[in-house]
Amino acid sequence: MKFTSLTAMISAAAMVGVAVASEDLIITPKGLPCGKSNAVGCSSGIKGFNGGKDFGYFCGPRHTIISYTACSCSHCCKLTAGGSDFSCGS
């Protein structure tokens, strides 16, 4: 009986550790898939990132985001320079 209680306590403690660790998880667009390789884009709405606001990104040759800039506004990211750059306007 004591063994079962100890096992339950250890399992509960391990689950709490996982829950606490996940609160510190930082979500970013880097490494996420993107549509057009070697291109620039604007997006938003990644749960847990930048409050759902816009961000601009550069899509690498393997169709993944290689760099990004978070915008401080919603629906404000615009492609510029003929689609070769982006701007977070307000």
C-alpha positions, 0 to 999 in steps of 0.5 A: 500500500505504501509503495502505491502511494509513493508511486502516485506521489512521484507520478504527480510530481513529475507531471507538475514538473512538465506543466511548469516547464511548458510555461517557460516554452518560448514559441517563435516563427523560426524554423516553421514552414513557409510557402515560397523559398528564398522569399519574404512574407508577412504573417500573424496568429501564432499562438503564444507568440507576440500576442497574435500580432504581425511579423515579417519573415525571410523564408529560406531555401528549404521552405522554413523561416530563417529570420523574422521581426515581430511587429508591434501592431496587427494587420500592419506588416506590408511587403516593400521593395517589390516584395524583397523586404517587409515593413511593420507600419502602423 
